[in-house]
Each structure stands twice: as C-alpha cells, then as structure tokens.
Amino acid sequence: MSKIYNIYCDESCHLENDRIPVMVLGAIWCPRDSARIIAERIRELKIKNGLSRYFEAKWTKISQAKLQFYLDLVDYFFDNDDLHFRGVLIPDKSILNHHAFEQTHDSWYYKMLFVMIEPIINPLDRYRVYLDIKDSRSEQKRKLLEGVLRNSRYDSGGHIIERVQQIRSHESELLQLADVLLGAVGHHNRNQTGDLKNRNGNSGKLQVIRHIQRRSGKSLVNTTWLCEPKFNLLVWHGNKKGIL
C-alpha cells in the first residue's frame, strides 16, 4: 500500500540581482502521518527553551541567547527517523548564462526546484508539496511546479503528486526546520567563497553549523551520495561549457 509524504520547500538568496553569489534550495520531507506529531514536538522544544510556541524559527533569528533551542532543533532532526533533508547548493549564481540556454532566471529557478524534488519522489507513493509564500507571483510558481512534477512522472491525474500548495512559514514548524538547515548550508558556503559581508557571522550561527557537521558527518560544501537518506546535498555547477 502506498504511503503519503509531505515535502516542505524553501529557498535562500534566489533572486537574480541580490549581489549574493550563493543560492540554496532545501526541502524537508516526512510521512504525512508523522507531520502533526513532529510539529508539536518542535513547539515543545520552543517552550522548553523559554520561547513562545508561536515563535517562528528562522536561520536569521539565531543568536547566542536562542542557541540552545536551535541546537536542540538540529538534534531533533537527526534523532527522528521520519525526517529527511535534501538541499541544492548553487555556489555562484552570478556566472549563470541564461541567454545561452534561452531561459529566464525564473525558468531556471523551476529547473532547480525540480532537480531538488525529483530524487525524493518514489512513483509507488504519493506526495503533497508545500511551498513558502514569497510574493504576489507565488500562485503562478505553484501551478508551474505542480505541472512540471506531474509531467515528469506521467502523472496527469495527480495520483503521485497529489498537490502543490502554498503555506506561510510562521504556520509550519517543518518549513521553519527547512529554513534553518538550508540557512546553515548557505551561510557556511558564503564564508567559503569569501563573502566579506558574511564572514563575521554571529557565533551562534557558527556553532549551529558545526553541530550540523558533527551530526551529519558532512562538510556542507560537497555533494553527498544521491542515495544519502538523511542529509542529502547536491552542489550544482551546471554545464561547465556554458553554465546552464
């Protein structure tokens, strides 16, 4: 019997002209039946660490004062066998040559979402994909991604990709978890590329990054095996001759 999985997708520094070279896409996925319990456990972690259950966990909110909560959140992710992360890291989006491939930055962005999500999909199971609402064009993005994912699996009836839906991050603990993990990947790699604005990041963020590295056994700068089930990362360089 097929299982239903929820996939929660977020991104960081995805705009074309934001002057930040590193871009990261990230997804958390888990069985649908576990999602509510996971969300409640994360709320309990917030309360345990003196935060409101409605506090929105975000990478940008990490500070020394809230450090223990974020460390506990990372531990919860790695200790829960139902939780999985896949990220796609673009080390330098400034060298992209969209014109050479007759595409826009937006169409390329959808290619990257597909690259991130496609390996997660098992055609024997069913999936509900949730996207963070970013701007007034979010509904257009939702429809396009839903179509691309279904077409890739010959799933016109929506039997595998049941739906792609927009949600708000402050209402979803799992989307918040995705934000924290992809934020760590992005922050660490901005330091690797010599981003001076990012180099003096706060010590709390650096401790969270080190904790993720210890728990995952991953550098956060290299591609993992595609079959890596827990913390999966693709460092995407595109076509070496033209940079897709």
C-alpha angles and dihedrals in degrees: 000000000000121000127221118231131190118218118197115198131195138159141203130210093358097147116108100227104032092115091235110119100200120075126183133190119192139182134191116200134184140154110289091233090060098046098087094047091048091051091051092049090053090051088052089053089054092052092044089057095048097262130124115262085236094056110127109230110217135161090239091057096059112122137155089260092056096035098110092056092053092047089051089049091053090048091050090053094051094042095051112082091199093064123084135172131204122182136183115207122198104193097197120010091175090081095056113125104205093166092060090057096040094241140119126234088253094054090047089050090058090050088056093049088052091048088053099046104033097075090052093060119096108188090216091065136054129242140202113196121204124197128194111245105243109165146337090292094059094103091054089050091049094054093046094050092047090053094047093049094047094046091051090059098036085245103146091149094055094241093138103025097041094180147334111221137181120233136170117252095225088061096051125063090190092056088050090053090052089052092054096048096045089043089058092051092048095046093049093049094047086059090050092054094051099253098172093196089059101039097088095053118161118276092241092063091047091052091050090051092051090048092053090049091051095046095043099037086223130124094219088225101074134066114257126215110288089236092054100129104195113036108013121179134179118195101205121207100164124208107347092213098050108005104234 
